[in-house]
């Protein structure tokens, strides 16, 4: 399926948000995710199914001072 990740089309075989995070090798503890404009809690990721044309936004949390 084709989804849009941070504004770019991407082909994926992932079925859930959790699968996509793992596929992309992203650090789960420093990540905020929106699916089609809805913010997801990490506990929701395994049950959040991906569909063709979904819009996913990954926001990495960075500490600094």
C-alpha positions in Angstrom: 0.0 0.0 0.0 1.0 3.6 -0.4 0.8 6.0 2.5 2.1 9.5 3.0 4.8 9.8 5.7 5.8 13.4 6.7 4.6 14.7 3.3 6.2 12.0 1.1 4.6 9.0 -0.5 6.0 5.7 0.8 5.2 2.1 -0.1 4.9 -0.2 2.9 3.8 -3.7 3.9 3.3 -2.6 7.5 -0.2 -3.3 8.8 -0.1 -1.1 12.0 1.6 2.0 13.2 3.7 -0.2 15.5 4.9 -2.2 12.5 5.7 1.0 10.6 7.8 2.4 13.5 9.7 -0.8 13.6 10.1 -1.0 9.8 11.6 2.5 9.8 13.8 1.9 12.8 12.5 4.9 14.7 13.2 5.4 18.4 9.8 4.7 20.1 10.5 6.6 23.3 11.3 9.9 21.5 8.4 9.9 19.0 5.0 11.5 18.6 2.7 10.2 15.9 -0.3 11.6 14.1 -2.5 9.4 11.8 -4.7 11.4 9.5 -4.5 14.4 11.9 -5.3 12.4 15.0 -2.5 12.1 17.7 -1.9 8.6 18.8 -0.6 7.4 22.2 2.1 4.7 22.1 -0.4 2.3 23.7 -2.6 2.8 20.6 0.1 2.0 18.0 -0.4 -1.8 17.9 -4.2 -1.5 17.2 -3.9 1.5 14.8 -4.3 -0.1 11.4 -2.8 1.4 8.3 -4.9 2.0 5.2 -4.0 3.0 1.7 -3.5 6.8 1.4 -3.2 7.3 5.2 -1.3 10.5 6.2 1.3 9.7 9.0 3.3 12.4 10.7 6.3 11.5 12.9 7.6 14.1 15.2 10.9 13.3 17.1 11.3 14.8 20.5 14.7 16.3 21.1 16.0 17.4 24.5 18.1 20.5 24.6 19.0 23.4 26.7 
